[in-house]
Structure formats: C-alpha cells, structure tokens
Amino acid sequence: MSLLKRRGRYATLMTTQFKQRARLTAGLISAAAFAALIAQAFIGAGPDTNPLVAFAQLMRFFTIWSNLAAAMLMGWIALRGSTHSSLPFALATALAIVAIVYHALLAQDHHPVGLDWYTNQMHHTLVPLAVIAWWIAFTEPSDNTWNSVPAVMVAPVLYTVFALTYGEASGFYAYFFLDVARFGYGPVLANILGLAVVFMIFGLILLGLRRLLSARA
C-alpha cells in the first residue's frame, strides 16, 4: 500500500473517530441535561402537584428553556450526527448568558440546598460550560461566520413571545422587564429590543473568542 493511501485511510479513520467522539459527548451532555431537568421537576412537585405540572411551571423561565434546548439539540446530534451549524452557536450563546447573568447577578441571593443545589449547578454552570466546550471542540471555525450572529436572537424572541402570552393569560411575568402590566407595551418592547442587542453582542464576543482560540491553536 502506498504512503498516500495509508495517509488517506488514517485521515478517514481520524475523521470517523472525531465524529464518534462528538456524538458520544453530545449524548452525555444531553443525558445529563435531561436528568437535571427531570430531577428539578420532582423537586418542584408537592403533595398536590405532580412532576409534569411542576415542569410546566418551570418552563416559565428562560434558564429551563435553554437547558431543555441543550438536552434536545445535543440528543439530536448524538442520534443523527449533524445539525444546522448555527444552532450549536446560538445555543452556546444563550447558555453563556444564562451562566453569566446567574453568577454575576443572582447567585449571591440564591441559596438552594440538597438536590436542588446540584440541579441548580447543572442548569447554570455545568450544562452551559459543556455546551460551549462542545461547540469549540467539535465544530469548525468556518461553520460560523459573522453572518451567523443574527441566529442568536431566535431563542430570546421565541421565549419573549411565550412569556408575554403566558403573562397576559396568568398575570405572572418571570422577569420584571417583561411585565406589561407594570410598564406597558412600549417600554417592554424597548426592553425586548435591548435584550436582542445584548444577545447579539454576546454572540459576537463568543464568536470572536472562538476565532482567537482557533488562530492560536
């Protein structure tokens, strides 16, 4: 066998192994994220509330939305091996914001105990870090260009539509800046636009850091 053929087979083997590692890692992330969500639902269930109802109540929060998206997207990749290149990038951006906002603004006043502490760390720390690391390790830098940045707005837009609809029906707004009853539609719309800008800025930063790491590798 010629040296060229041996190199070609080795490259094919390495590519196959790389894809297998990507799928296996995605599967582990998916399983961990699903496990944390299921555990959180049982934690929230009480004598008069079953876990499904408790989970539905948890879905009022963007943290749960983003973690469920992580579980589903990583599971899809594990099973199918591929997805649209913008989706892991958009998910990594959303989870980065979840982690940063929680640890910078909320963690000092939030003191869960017992199993709730572990699920909280999964939602706000481990799953975000795992998804971001997966995106860096298993996607090509060329998969995401600056034109991919608008994709990061999909998650907050979908969530705000849900949150406003739910708030209008129930009177409960998970986040104060979406409280139409308190501020009115004009200010809330301005808040939503500001939120979209924040997501785009975070997406630009994350993409820039990714390119910097790739250039140094």
Secondary structure, 3 states (H helix, E strand, C coil): CCHHHHHHHHHHHHHHHHHHHHHHHHHHHHHHHHHHHHHHHHHHCECCECHHHHHHHHCCCHHHHHHHHHHHHHHHHHHHCCCCCHHHHHHHHHHHHHHHHHHHHHHHHCCCCCHHHHHHHHHHHHHHHHHHHHHHHHCCHHHCCHHHHHHHHHHHHHHHHHHHHHHHHHCCCCCHHHCHHHHCHHHHHHHHHHHHHHHHHHHHHHHHHHHHHHHHC
